[in-house]
Amino acid sequence: MSTAIDVRQVAGEIEWLTPFGTADLDQFIVRPTPKFASNPKLFEVFSQRQIKKNLSAIWSEIHYELPQFDVEKMDTQLTKKE
């Protein structure tokens, strides 16, 4: 699962959109969506946002589950794109 939530009001009703489910929310797990987890540059954006939010200062129960990157593969991918 990943953490992605949208809440909006439609015709006076609250509507929740949770494309990756709510299991991570229930368990206080923060992790990037698949798109951000699979792209090193987007993962850096995710990481910087988490640093700024400092969620663990608000909720001590939060824990992060982060992807493991193949550094050699990342270097090759980044070199090709630049």
C-alpha atoms as one frame of an Amber mdcrd trajectory, in Angstrom:
protein
   0.000   0.000   0.000   0.943   3.631  -0.366  -0.285   6.795   1.228  -2.430
   8.945  -1.045  -5.642  10.613   0.079  -7.996  13.139  -1.429 -10.944  14.508
   0.533 -13.475  16.848  -0.985 -16.969  18.087  -0.439 -19.491  17.230  -3.149
 -23.084  18.420  -2.849 -22.658  18.867   0.903 -21.221  15.376   1.396 -17.627
  14.445   2.227 -16.054  12.229  -0.432 -12.830  10.272   0.185 -10.605   9.079
  -2.619  -8.021   6.530  -1.482  -6.564   4.900  -4.618  -4.135   2.764  -2.599
  -6.528   1.907   0.232  -6.404   2.970   3.876  -4.342   0.186   5.482  -1.247
   2.397   5.699  -3.273   5.130   7.375  -4.653   2.714   9.943  -1.126   1.519
  10.743   0.561   4.982  10.612   2.786   3.917   7.713   4.199   6.575   5.394
   5.633   5.434   2.077   5.816   6.896  -1.421   3.321   6.020  -4.111   4.608
   3.541  -6.722   5.482   6.350  -9.153   7.594   8.176  -6.558   9.110   4.949
  -5.220  10.330   3.811  -8.638  11.937   7.063  -9.778  15.015   8.326  -7.893
  14.362  11.975  -8.754  10.717  11.793  -7.648  11.766   9.900  -4.544  14.000
  12.841  -3.660  10.937  15.127  -3.932   9.017  12.760  -1.627  11.925  12.721
   0.851  12.194  16.508   0.973   8.439  16.831   1.555   8.639  14.389   4.462
  11.495  16.344   6.027   9.477  19.572   5.789   6.299  17.977   7.171   8.117
  16.393  10.138   5.107  14.165  10.782   6.839  12.104  13.456   6.953  15.229
  15.646   3.142  15.283  15.529   2.428  11.538  15.577   5.005   9.429  17.373
   3.376   6.247  16.000   4.379   7.048  12.412   6.990   4.914  10.742   8.395
   5.066   7.247   8.669   2.193   4.793  10.984   3.272   2.023  12.057   1.521
  -1.184  15.477  -0.041  -1.538  17.168   1.272  -4.643  19.711  -0.554  -6.753
  22.360   2.181  -6.746  24.200   0.832  -9.790  20.971   0.700 -11.792  20.047
   4.221 -10.608  23.391   5.611 -11.768  22.862   4.065 -15.199  19.308   5.432
 -15.481  20.304   8.919 -14.347  23.261   9.033 -16.722  21.056   8.089 -19.693
  18.506  10.820 -18.888  21.022  13.619 -18.432
